[in-house]
Amino acid sequence: MPPADGLPLVLRALDDIESASRALRGATAMSWSSGAADRFRAALDEAHGSVHGVLVAVERTVQPVAAADLGTGGL
């Protein structure tokens, strides 16, 4: 990857994270109730926490990557 191409990849990652969050929210829309449903909801909560952690990490890269792109003549 050329050094000046970082920001578009980071922005694409943010879009992918939003898609994953939307899918997780959609998966929680269920009316059934059982032990399996409770475990499923717990797994969804855990997945949502993981996706949120990735979001925070990627958001922290936006400014440094943008600065690096500018420093190499990108953007």
N, C-alpha and C positions, 0 to 999 in steps of 0.2 A: 504494500500500500504506500503510495507516495505520501510524504509527510503532510502535505496540504489538504489531504482528503479526510482528515479525522472528524471534523464537525458534522458533516452529513451522516457519517456512520453513527455518531452518538445520537443525533436527532432521530435517526431511524430506530435505534434501540429504544428511545423514549416512546416512539409510536408502538413498537412491539410490546412494551410493558403496559401501555394503556390497553392494547388489545387483550392481553392476558388478564388484566384487572376486570375488563368488561366480561370476559368469558367466566371468570370466577363469580362475579356478581350474578350472572345469568344462571349459573349452576346452583346457586343458593335458593332460587325460586322453585321450591318443591313443597308439596302439601303433605307428603307421606310422613308417617311417624313410626319409628321402630328403633331398635338398638343399632341396626345398620345405618339408619338415617342419621342418628346421633354421631356415629363414627365418621360418616361421610361429611357432616357439617364440621366436625372437629378437624378433619383433614383439609377441608376448604379454608377454615380459619388459619391453619398452619401455612397453607399455600399462599394465602393472601398476605400473611406476615412476611413470607419469603420474598414475594413479588414487591412488597413495599420496601424491603431492605435493598433490593436491586435498584428500585427507583431512586432511592436516596443516593446510592453509590454512583449511579449514572448521572444524576443531576449535579453531583459534585464535580464531574469531569467536564461539564459543558464549558465553563469559563476557561479552565486551563487549556483545553483542546482548542477552543476558539483563539486564544492568545497564541498558541503554538502555530496554528494555521496562519494567523496574521504575520507572525514572525518569519514564516517561510515563504511568504508571498501568496498564500491562499486567500480565499474569500475575496 
